[in-house]
């Protein structure tokens, strides 16, 4: 389509002309596929950007409304506008936004599945979306019958001041480990995890950390790697663009915001644990997880503990619901899956040796018993699914 026939679209809060992101990449792809857009203006989200937009020759805009002043200016515009921010409960303009309820709920369910019954919520500075995530987390924990085990910390500054660091360390020290820590956003996650360790806690054995949001830049600063919910930025951008197209075509839309579910929770090292109150069982689990790739057996696990084999096996089965031998096999199965996916060209003999199994035959027996298929077939199916 000739440039003069293309619709001129402005972007506020998504500086597509200055930076790249999955959201921006999806907008660019939409414009290329549809062929009738040209990006005429891009500026970070601020009140002045909305004021300037009144003077520009644009036919529509995708914006991030993050203040009442911006909302007022957005409503005054004479062109169709689509908001993609969850900062305000109601911006007064058509909105396509992420599902913050699901982000808080997924975080809670992940920690509950790990066996945690005591929780800390860190409420970071932010807009309405922070309240929604925290409330959803609380409600999910309460539905599971553990609402009384939640403690909350309100972070007053971002970035964190030395005074806030000290206050947070005192609060973390008051938690009764093992506990699950929910961060309402991933900003400052690396700093907060460092403070947890300074308070004498191990991550994830004592404090498992999960964030309701995931930025690649933040994840790179976290040690260990951070478990977090990943939003569907591609779908969010595409639906926002489609909605703007409909508005520019003169169609009327419903008043309710379009909610985009997250892609899911990406589990990483910060939650790779199980909440176990029995110290001897916790010691056994930690030892098996740390050494599953080696040729250890139940006798080695018992030798690492402080109680007799009979006592440990009884307490382990009571707490974990399975025998130590079966737990060790499950750990090796997970190691084998990771190895099959991360290094598809490895022979099954090498895979077996890397997950504590002496032979390829034992690897086959384990997969057929637990998954009812060979490791080779499982790898082919998993790789095909990952490529979709």
SEKEPA-336102 format. One record per residue (C-alpha): residue in one letter; x, y, z. Coordinates in Angstrom, 3 decimals. Layout:
<r aa="A" east="X" north="Y" up="Z"/>
...
END
This chain:
<r aa="X" east="0.000" north="0.000" up="0.000"/>
<r aa="X" east="1.284" north="3.448" up="-0.890"/>
<r aa="X" east="2.563" north="5.444" up="2.106"/>
<r aa="X" east="-0.008" north="8.228" up="1.669"/>
<r aa="X" east="-2.835" north="5.714" up="2.163"/>
<r aa="X" east="-1.401" north="4.271" up="5.340"/>
<r aa="X" east="-2.872" north="5.151" up="8.715"/>
<r aa="X" east="-0.566" north="7.211" up="10.901"/>
<r aa="X" east="-0.325" north="5.613" up="14.346"/>
<r aa="X" east="1.271" north="7.098" up="17.457"/>
<r aa="X" east="2.802" north="5.188" up="20.348"/>
<r aa="X" east="3.064" north="6.529" up="23.889"/>
<r aa="X" east="4.850" north="4.410" up="26.458"/>
<r aa="X" east="6.219" north="2.028" up="23.839"/>
<r aa="X" east="9.178" north="3.862" up="22.263"/>
<r aa="X" east="9.220" north="1.586" up="19.246"/>
<r aa="X" east="11.514" north="3.915" up="17.301"/>
<r aa="X" east="14.116" north="3.869" up="20.080"/>
<r aa="X" east="14.080" north="0.403" up="21.650"/>
<r aa="X" east="13.146" north="-3.200" up="20.977"/>
<r aa="X" east="11.014" north="-5.560" up="23.076"/>
<r aa="X" east="8.699" north="-8.506" up="22.364"/>
<r aa="X" east="5.767" north="-6.081" up="22.540"/>
<r aa="X" east="7.339" north="-3.679" up="20.069"/>
<r aa="X" east="8.373" north="-6.525" up="17.771"/>
<r aa="X" east="4.760" north="-7.741" up="17.669"/>
<r aa="X" east="3.518" north="-4.244" up="16.789"/>
<r aa="X" east="6.057" north="-3.991" up="13.972"/>
<r aa="X" east="5.015" north="-7.397" up="12.678"/>
<r aa="X" east="1.342" north="-6.397" up="12.784"/>
<r aa="X" east="2.077" north="-3.268" up="10.755"/>
<r aa="X" east="4.091" north="-5.281" up="8.239"/>
<r aa="X" east="1.471" north="-8.035" up="7.900"/>
<r aa="X" east="-1.479" north="-5.688" up="7.577"/>
<r aa="X" east="0.457" north="-3.206" up="5.461"/>
<r aa="X" east="-1.691" north="-0.178" up="6.221"/>
<r aa="X" east="0.050" north="1.386" up="9.220"/>
<r aa="X" east="2.962" north="3.756" up="9.586"/>
<r aa="X" east="4.346" north="4.727" up="12.999"/>
<r aa="X" east="4.349" north="8.500" up="12.979"/>
<r aa="X" east="5.270" north="9.301" up="16.581"/>
<r aa="X" east="6.777" north="7.510" up="19.578"/>
<r aa="X" east="7.478" north="8.837" up="23.052"/>
<r aa="X" east="7.775" north="7.516" up="26.623"/>
<r aa="X" east="4.649" north="7.663" up="28.771"/>
<r aa="X" east="4.251" north="11.164" up="30.237"/>
<r aa="X" east="1.610" north="13.879" up="30.445"/>
<r aa="X" east="3.412" north="16.035" up="27.878"/>
<r aa="X" east="3.311" north="13.240" up="25.293"/>
<r aa="X" east="-0.493" north="13.144" up="25.437"/>
<r aa="X" east="-0.672" north="16.942" up="25.137"/>
<r aa="X" east="1.627" north="16.846" up="22.117"/>
<r aa="X" east="-0.478" north="14.141" up="20.515"/>
<r aa="X" east="-3.353" north="16.641" up="20.148"/>
<r aa="X" east="-1.234" north="18.670" up="17.740"/>
<r aa="X" east="-0.057" north="15.788" up="15.564"/>
<r aa="X" east="-1.631" north="14.464" up="12.398"/>
<r aa="X" east="-2.357" north="10.915" up="13.601"/>
<r aa="X" east="-5.383" north="8.671" up="13.111"/>
<r aa="X" east="-4.956" north="6.498" up="16.195"/>
<r aa="X" east="-2.672" north="5.738" up="19.136"/>
<r aa="X" east="-1.601" north="2.841" up="21.340"/>
<r aa="X" east="-0.701" north="4.223" up="24.752"/>
<r aa="X" east="0.166" north="3.385" up="28.335"/>
<r aa="X" east="-1.961" north="5.418" up="30.748"/>
<r aa="X" east="-0.146" north="5.477" up="34.101"/>
<r aa="X" east="-1.644" north="8.499" up="35.884"/>
<r aa="X" east="-4.998" north="10.301" up="36.278"/>
<r aa="X" east="-3.577" north="13.274" up="34.324"/>
<r aa="X" east="-2.701" north="11.018" up="31.402"/>
<r aa="X" east="-6.154" north="9.443" up="31.574"/>
<r aa="X" east="-7.811" north="12.862" up="31.327"/>
<r aa="X" east="-5.670" north="13.805" up="28.336"/>
<r aa="X" east="-6.351" north="10.447" up="26.653"/>
<r aa="X" east="-10.104" north="10.968" up="26.972"/>
<r aa="X" east="-9.815" north="14.434" up="25.420"/>
<r aa="X" east="-8.122" north="13.162" up="22.272"/>
<r aa="X" east="-10.209" north="13.199" up="19.123"/>
<r aa="X" east="-8.597" north="10.095" up="17.706"/>
<r aa="X" east="-9.147" north="6.457" up="18.744"/>
<r aa="X" east="-6.870" north="5.384" up="21.601"/>
<r aa="X" east="-6.114" north="1.951" up="23.066"/>
<r aa="X" east="-4.506" north="1.690" up="26.499"/>
<r aa="X" east="-2.271" north="-1.311" up="27.283"/>
<r aa="X" east="-1.415" north="-0.506" up="30.906"/>
<r aa="X" east="-2.874" north="-2.008" up="34.094"/>
<r aa="X" east="-1.690" north="0.945" up="36.166"/>
<r aa="X" east="-5.179" north="2.347" up="36.693"/>
<r aa="X" east="-8.297" north="0.367" up="37.541"/>
<r aa="X" east="-10.220" north="2.257" up="34.845"/>
<r aa="X" east="-8.471" north="4.664" up="32.494"/>
<r aa="X" east="-11.702" north="5.647" up="30.763"/>
<r aa="X" east="-10.459" north="4.576" up="27.328"/>
<r aa="X" east="-10.563" north="1.176" up="25.542"/>
<r aa="X" east="-8.018" north="-1.101" up="27.199"/>
<r aa="X" east="-6.209" north="-4.325" up="26.391"/>
<r aa="X" east="-4.196" north="-5.503" up="29.395"/>
<r aa="X" east="-2.525" north="-8.489" up="31.008"/>
<r aa="X" east="-4.388" north="-10.733" up="33.456"/>
<r aa="X" east="-2.932" north="-9.635" up="36.802"/>
<r aa="X" east="-5.340" north="-11.884" up="38.700"/>
<r aa="X" east="-3.898" north="-14.917" up="36.931"/>
<r aa="X" east="-0.354" north="-13.723" up="37.645"/>
<r aa="X" east="-0.966" north="-13.611" up="41.388"/>
<r aa="X" east="-2.919" north="-16.867" up="41.360"/>
<r aa="X" east="-0.278" north="-18.791" up="39.391"/>
<r aa="X" east="2.405" north="-17.603" up="41.823"/>
<r aa="X" east="0.415" north="-18.821" up="44.833"/>
<r aa="X" east="-0.441" north="-22.157" up="43.256"/>
<r aa="X" east="3.220" north="-22.757" up="42.399"/>
<r aa="X" east="4.314" north="-22.267" up="46.019"/>
<r aa="X" east="1.378" north="-24.319" up="47.351"/>
<r aa="X" east="2.325" north="-27.190" up="45.045"/>
<r aa="X" east="5.808" north="-27.037" up="46.559"/>
<r aa="X" east="4.259" north="-27.674" up="49.969"/>
<r aa="X" east="4.604" north="-24.184" up="51.456"/>
<r aa="X" east="2.146" north="-23.203" up="54.168"/>
<r aa="X" east="3.783" north="-19.969" up="55.322"/>
<r aa="X" east="4.143" north="-17.006" up="52.981"/>
<r aa="X" east="5.555" north="-13.531" up="52.680"/>
<r aa="X" east="4.178" north="-10.944" up="50.262"/>
<r aa="X" east="6.425" north="-8.104" up="49.142"/>
<r aa="X" east="4.255" north="-5.282" up="47.832"/>
<r aa="X" east="6.441" north="-3.153" up="45.570"/>
<r aa="X" east="5.570" north="0.424" up="44.552"/>
<r aa="X" east="3.303" north="0.567" up="41.513"/>
<r aa="X" east="-0.214" north="1.066" up="40.262"/>
<r aa="X" east="-3.522" north="-0.754" up="40.634"/>
<r aa="X" east="-2.021" north="-3.935" up="39.166"/>
<r aa="X" east="0.082" north="-4.416" up="42.320"/>
<r aa="X" east="-3.075" north="-4.521" up="44.459"/>
<r aa="X" east="-4.718" north="-6.966" up="42.067"/>
<r aa="X" east="-1.768" north="-9.372" up="42.081"/>
<r aa="X" east="-1.399" north="-9.309" up="45.870"/>
<r aa="X" east="-5.124" north="-9.827" up="46.410"/>
<r aa="X" east="-5.200" north="-12.723" up="43.949"/>
<r aa="X" east="-2.228" north="-14.329" up="45.724"/>
<r aa="X" east="-3.943" north="-13.965" up="49.106"/>
<r aa="X" east="-7.205" north="-15.394" up="47.832"/>
<r aa="X" east="-5.518" north="-18.423" up="46.252"/>
<r aa="X" east="-3.668" north="-19.171" up="49.486"/>
<r aa="X" east="-6.862" north="-18.682" up="51.512"/>
<r aa="X" east="-8.787" north="-21.071" up="49.251"/>
<r aa="X" east="-6.140" north="-23.678" up="50.025"/>
<r aa="X" east="-6.788" north="-23.147" up="53.749"/>
<r aa="X" east="-3.587" north="-21.273" up="54.630"/>
<r aa="X" east="-4.698" north="-17.650" up="54.721"/>
<r aa="X" east="-3.498" north="-17.213" up="58.311"/>
<r aa="X" east="0.104" north="-17.940" up="57.278"/>
<r aa="X" east="0.623" north="-14.773" up="55.208"/>
<r aa="X" east="2.821" north="-11.832" up="56.255"/>
<r aa="X" east="3.152" north="-8.697" up="54.150"/>
<r aa="X" east="5.940" north="-6.195" up="53.635"/>
<r aa="X" east="5.271" north="-2.887" up="51.867"/>
<r aa="X" east="8.349" north="-1.606" up="50.083"/>
<r aa="X" east="8.303" north="2.177" up="50.251"/>
<r aa="X" east="10.920" north="3.060" up="47.671"/>
<r aa="X" east="12.252" north="1.924" up="44.321"/>
<r aa="X" east="15.217" north="1.687" up="44.062"/>
<r aa="X" east="15.624" north="0.392" up="47.591"/>
<r aa="X" east="17.277" north="2.773" up="50.033"/>
<r aa="X" east="19.685" north="1.533" up="52.736"/>
<r aa="X" east="16.976" north="2.191" up="55.320"/>
<r aa="X" east="14.480" north="0.084" up="53.356"/>
<r aa="X" east="17.063" north="-2.693" up="53.008"/>
<r aa="X" east="17.514" north="-2.789" up="56.773"/>
<r aa="X" east="13.761" north="-2.789" up="57.367"/>
<r aa="X" east="13.270" north="-5.609" up="54.863"/>
<r aa="X" east="16.060" north="-7.674" up="56.421"/>
<r aa="X" east="14.425" north="-7.386" up="59.843"/>
<r aa="X" east="11.090" north="-8.461" up="58.363"/>
<r aa="X" east="12.598" north="-11.437" up="56.521"/>
<r aa="X" east="14.341" north="-12.532" up="59.718"/>
<r aa="X" east="10.910" north="-12.739" up="61.385"/>
<r aa="X" east="9.609" north="-15.276" up="58.852"/>
<r aa="X" east="9.399" north="-18.859" up="60.025"/>
<r aa="X" east="11.262" north="-20.932" up="57.437"/>
<r aa="X" east="10.533" north="-22.708" up="55.245"/>
<r aa="X" east="8.446" north="-19.965" up="53.647"/>
<r aa="X" east="7.408" north="-18.923" up="50.168"/>
<r aa="X" east="8.141" north="-15.318" up="49.202"/>
<r aa="X" east="5.905" north="-13.629" up="46.621"/>
<r aa="X" east="7.215" north="-10.510" up="44.874"/>
<r aa="X" east="4.400" north="-8.452" up="43.347"/>
<r aa="X" east="6.847" north="-7.402" up="40.602"/>
<r aa="X" east="10.323" north="-8.547" up="39.630"/>
<r aa="X" east="11.938" north="-5.126" up="40.007"/>
<r aa="X" east="14.642" north="-5.265" up="42.706"/>
<r aa="X" east="14.285" north="-9.061" up="42.872"/>
<r aa="X" east="18.054" north="-9.556" up="42.830"/>
<r aa="X" east="18.562" north="-7.073" up="45.677"/>
<r aa="X" east="15.775" north="-8.615" up="47.762"/>
<r aa="X" east="17.192" north="-12.107" up="47.285"/>
<r aa="X" east="20.630" north="-10.855" up="48.359"/>
<r aa="X" east="19.078" north="-9.424" up="51.534"/>
<r aa="X" east="17.414" north="-12.776" up="52.253"/>
<r aa="X" east="20.804" north="-14.466" up="52.114"/>
<r aa="X" east="22.312" north="-11.742" up="54.310"/>
<r aa="X" east="19.630" north="-12.584" up="56.876"/>
<r aa="X" east="20.974" north="-16.154" up="56.938"/>
<r aa="X" east="18.415" north="-17.788" up="54.666"/>
<r aa="X" east="19.225" north="-20.153" up="51.825"/>
<r aa="X" east="17.331" north="-19.783" up="48.566"/>
<r aa="X" east="15.346" north="-21.885" up="47.843"/>
<r aa="X" east="15.748" north="-24.293" up="50.770"/>
<r aa="X" east="14.621" north="-21.803" up="53.445"/>
<r aa="X" east="12.978" north="-19.103" up="51.339"/>
<r aa="X" east="11.552" north="-19.932" up="47.905"/>
<r aa="X" east="11.078" north="-16.809" up="45.787"/>
<r aa="X" east="8.570" north="-16.284" up="42.976"/>
<r aa="X" east="7.710" north="-13.049" up="41.142"/>
<r aa="X" east="4.420" north="-12.145" up="39.452"/>
<r aa="X" east="6.239" north="-10.656" up="36.491"/>
<r aa="X" east="9.279" north="-11.482" up="34.382"/>
<r aa="X" east="11.763" north="-9.208" up="32.645"/>
<r aa="X" east="14.752" north="-10.746" up="30.872"/>
<r aa="X" east="16.910" north="-7.883" up="32.184"/>
<r aa="X" east="15.902" north="-8.585" up="35.796"/>
<r aa="X" east="16.334" north="-12.335" up="35.503"/>
<r aa="X" east="19.970" north="-11.833" up="34.540"/>
<r aa="X" east="20.656" north="-10.117" up="37.891"/>
<r aa="X" east="19.146" north="-12.846" up="40.088"/>
<r aa="X" east="21.161" north="-15.574" up="41.786"/>
<r aa="X" east="19.752" north="-18.193" up="41.814"/>
<r aa="X" east="17.612" north="-17.815" up="38.707"/>
<r aa="X" east="14.169" north="-16.405" up="39.437"/>
<r aa="X" east="10.866" north="-18.245" up="39.058"/>
<r aa="X" east="8.321" north="-15.836" up="37.605"/>
<r aa="X" east="5.115" north="-15.494" up="35.611"/>
<r aa="X" east="5.680" north="-14.609" up="31.972"/>
<r aa="X" east="3.071" north="-12.425" up="30.297"/>
<r aa="X" east="2.030" north="-12.947" up="26.679"/>
<r aa="X" east="3.453" north="-9.743" up="25.212"/>
<r aa="X" east="3.011" north="-10.939" up="21.649"/>
<r aa="X" east="-0.731" north="-11.529" up="22.096"/>
<r aa="X" east="-1.138" north="-8.328" up="24.114"/>
<r aa="X" east="0.396" north="-6.201" up="21.347"/>
<r aa="X" east="-1.477" north="-7.967" up="18.558"/>
<r aa="X" east="-4.871" north="-7.612" up="20.275"/>
<r aa="X" east="-4.174" north="-3.953" up="21.045"/>
<r aa="X" east="-3.373" north="-3.333" up="17.371"/>
<r aa="X" east="-6.507" north="-5.186" up="16.219"/>
<r aa="X" east="-8.615" north="-3.187" up="18.670"/>
<r aa="X" east="-7.176" north="0.098" up="17.419"/>
<r aa="X" east="-7.898" north="-0.948" up="13.837"/>
<r aa="X" east="-11.525" north="-1.618" up="14.755"/>
<r aa="X" east="-11.851" north="1.769" up="16.436"/>
<r aa="X" east="-10.251" north="3.574" up="13.486"/>
<r aa="X" east="-12.746" north="1.797" up="11.216"/>
<r aa="X" east="-15.575" north="3.329" up="13.243"/>
<r aa="X" east="-16.691" north="0.204" up="15.087"/>
<r aa="X" east="-17.922" north="0.506" up="18.681"/>
<r aa="X" east="-16.489" north="-1.806" up="21.317"/>
<r aa="X" east="-17.763" north="-2.996" up="24.678"/>
<r aa="X" east="-16.792" north="-1.136" up="27.822"/>
<r aa="X" east="-14.975" north="-4.070" up="29.428"/>
<r aa="X" east="-11.230" north="-4.338" up="29.066"/>
<r aa="X" east="-9.804" north="-7.179" up="26.987"/>
<r aa="X" east="-7.770" north="-9.391" up="29.339"/>
<r aa="X" east="-4.786" north="-11.355" up="28.003"/>
<r aa="X" east="-3.806" north="-14.443" up="30.061"/>
<r aa="X" east="-0.096" north="-14.995" up="30.829"/>
<r aa="X" east="1.920" north="-17.676" up="29.082"/>
<r aa="X" east="2.420" north="-19.388" up="32.427"/>
<r aa="X" east="4.881" north="-19.586" up="35.273"/>
<r aa="X" east="8.502" north="-20.275" up="34.366"/>
<r aa="X" east="9.939" north="-22.338" up="37.218"/>
<r aa="X" east="13.625" north="-21.727" up="37.925"/>
<r aa="X" east="16.144" north="-22.362" up="40.700"/>
<r aa="X" east="14.598" north="-19.911" up="43.194"/>
<r aa="X" east="11.728" north="-22.369" up="43.830"/>
<r aa="X" east="13.415" north="-25.696" up="43.084"/>
<r aa="X" east="12.679" north="-27.126" up="46.486"/>
<r aa="X" east="9.958" north="-28.581" up="48.664"/>
<r aa="X" east="8.783" north="-27.053" up="51.945"/>
<r aa="X" east="9.666" north="-29.611" up="54.609"/>
<r aa="X" east="9.421" north="-28.970" up="58.343"/>
<r aa="X" east="11.099" north="-32.238" up="59.401"/>
<r aa="X" east="14.846" north="-31.356" up="59.407"/>
<r aa="X" east="16.034" north="-34.921" up="58.714"/>
<r aa="X" east="13.669" north="-35.373" up="55.789"/>
<r aa="X" east="14.680" north="-31.945" up="54.471"/>
<r aa="X" east="18.348" north="-32.967" up="54.778"/>
<r aa="X" east="17.658" north="-36.190" up="52.845"/>
<r aa="X" east="15.778" north="-34.387" up="50.064"/>
<r aa="X" east="18.489" north="-31.762" up="49.716"/>
<r aa="X" east="21.205" north="-34.424" up="49.555"/>
<r aa="X" east="19.354" north="-36.453" up="46.907"/>
<r aa="X" east="18.705" north="-33.391" up="44.765"/>
<r aa="X" east="22.309" north="-32.265" up="44.990"/>
<r aa="X" east="23.704" north="-35.721" up="44.153"/>
<r aa="X" east="21.055" north="-37.359" up="41.953"/>
<r aa="X" east="23.433" north="-37.176" up="38.985"/>
<r aa="X" east="25.914" north="-39.357" up="40.871"/>
<r aa="X" east="25.567" north="-43.066" up="41.563"/>
<r aa="X" east="24.228" north="-42.627" up="45.109"/>
<r aa="X" east="21.707" north="-44.950" up="46.727"/>
<r aa="X" east="19.420" north="-44.898" up="49.760"/>
<r aa="X" east="22.271" north="-46.148" up="51.948"/>
<r aa="X" east="24.313" north="-43.059" up="51.038"/>
<r aa="X" east="21.365" north="-40.832" up="51.934"/>
<r aa="X" east="20.976" north="-42.513" up="55.313"/>
<r aa="X" east="24.703" north="-42.159" up="55.976"/>
<r aa="X" east="24.398" north="-38.423" up="55.369"/>
<r aa="X" east="21.715" north="-38.083" up="58.057"/>
<r aa="X" east="21.627" north="-38.271" up="61.847"/>
<r aa="X" east="18.956" north="-40.948" up="62.395"/>
<r aa="X" east="18.663" north="-44.664" up="61.668"/>
<r aa="X" east="17.533" north="-46.011" up="58.308"/>
<r aa="X" east="14.264" north="-47.296" up="59.722"/>
<r aa="X" east="13.459" north="-43.946" up="61.350"/>
<r aa="X" east="14.384" north="-41.912" up="58.294"/>
<r aa="X" east="12.444" north="-44.127" up="55.899"/>
<r aa="X" east="9.357" north="-43.947" up="58.137"/>
<r aa="X" east="9.547" north="-40.170" up="58.529"/>
<r aa="X" east="10.323" north="-39.673" up="54.836"/>
<r aa="X" east="7.293" north="-41.666" up="53.727"/>
<r aa="X" east="5.082" north="-39.820" up="56.240"/>
<r aa="X" east="6.198" north="-36.366" up="55.040"/>
<r aa="X" east="6.771" north="-36.970" up="51.328"/>
<r aa="X" east="4.189" north="-39.653" up="50.653"/>
<r aa="X" east="6.688" north="-41.944" up="48.927"/>
<r aa="X" east="9.778" north="-44.041" up="49.622"/>
<r aa="X" east="13.254" north="-42.482" up="49.376"/>
<r aa="X" east="14.128" north="-44.840" up="46.516"/>
<r aa="X" east="11.113" north="-43.646" up="44.504"/>
<r aa="X" east="11.902" north="-39.986" up="45.221"/>
<r aa="X" east="15.473" north="-40.477" up="44.005"/>
<r aa="X" east="14.210" north="-42.087" up="40.795"/>
<r aa="X" east="11.866" north="-39.136" up="40.182"/>
<r aa="X" east="14.770" north="-36.726" up="40.568"/>
<r aa="X" east="16.771" north="-38.739" up="38.064"/>
<r aa="X" east="13.835" north="-38.812" up="35.683"/>
<r aa="X" east="13.655" north="-35.002" up="35.764"/>
<r aa="X" east="17.412" north="-34.774" up="35.201"/>
<r aa="X" east="17.093" north="-37.105" up="32.224"/>
<r aa="X" east="14.280" north="-34.994" up="30.723"/>
<r aa="X" east="16.360" north="-31.838" up="31.060"/>
<r aa="X" east="19.343" north="-33.550" up="29.458"/>
<r aa="X" east="17.296" north="-34.961" up="26.575"/>
<r aa="X" east="15.857" north="-31.523" up="25.814"/>
<r aa="X" east="18.985" north="-29.395" up="26.295"/>
<r aa="X" east="21.325" north="-31.692" up="24.378"/>
<r aa="X" east="19.270" north="-33.554" up="21.747"/>
<r aa="X" east="22.347" north="-35.099" up="20.085"/>
<r aa="X" east="23.595" north="-36.890" up="23.197"/>
<r aa="X" east="23.446" north="-40.660" up="23.088"/>
<r aa="X" east="21.157" north="-42.390" up="25.584"/>
<r aa="X" east="24.212" north="-44.000" up="27.193"/>
<r aa="X" east="25.612" north="-40.564" up="28.010"/>
<r aa="X" east="22.207" north="-39.324" up="29.198"/>
<r aa="X" east="21.945" north="-42.309" up="31.539"/>
<r aa="X" east="25.377" north="-41.630" up="33.034"/>
<r aa="X" east="24.554" north="-37.926" up="33.533"/>
<r aa="X" east="21.444" north="-38.668" up="35.602"/>
<r aa="X" east="22.929" north="-41.244" up="37.962"/>
<r aa="X" east="21.838" north="-44.351" up="36.068"/>
<r aa="X" east="24.508" north="-46.873" up="35.235"/>
<r aa="X" east="23.197" north="-48.082" up="31.887"/>
<r aa="X" east="20.973" north="-47.158" up="28.961"/>
<r aa="X" east="18.814" north="-50.154" up="29.883"/>
<r aa="X" east="18.043" north="-48.689" up="33.313"/>
<r aa="X" east="17.117" north="-45.381" up="31.663"/>
<r aa="X" east="14.706" north="-47.201" up="29.362"/>
<r aa="X" east="13.153" north="-49.088" up="32.272"/>
<r aa="X" east="12.626" north="-45.840" up="34.210"/>
<r aa="X" east="10.957" north="-44.045" up="31.286"/>
<r aa="X" east="8.717" north="-46.968" up="30.400"/>
<r aa="X" east="7.653" north="-47.403" up="34.019"/>
<r aa="X" east="6.918" north="-43.704" up="34.696"/>
<r aa="X" east="5.981" north="-42.348" up="31.242"/>
<r aa="X" east="5.027" north="-45.527" up="29.347"/>
<r aa="X" east="7.371" north="-44.718" up="26.481"/>
<r aa="X" east="11.046" north="-44.934" up="25.629"/>
<r aa="X" east="13.368" north="-41.965" up="26.293"/>
<r aa="X" east="14.003" north="-41.675" up="22.542"/>
<r aa="X" east="10.284" north="-41.362" up="21.784"/>
<r aa="X" east="9.783" north="-38.902" up="24.660"/>
<r aa="X" east="12.613" north="-36.724" up="23.297"/>
<r aa="X" east="11.137" north="-36.665" up="19.769"/>
<r aa="X" east="7.722" north="-35.640" up="21.069"/>
<r aa="X" east="9.130" north="-33.011" up="23.453"/>
<r aa="X" east="11.287" north="-31.433" up="20.745"/>
<r aa="X" east="8.352" north="-31.291" up="18.327"/>
<r aa="X" east="6.184" north="-29.605" up="20.965"/>
<r aa="X" east="8.911" north="-27.072" up="21.783"/>
<r aa="X" east="9.274" north="-26.173" up="18.098"/>
<r aa="X" east="5.588" north="-25.290" up="17.706"/>
END
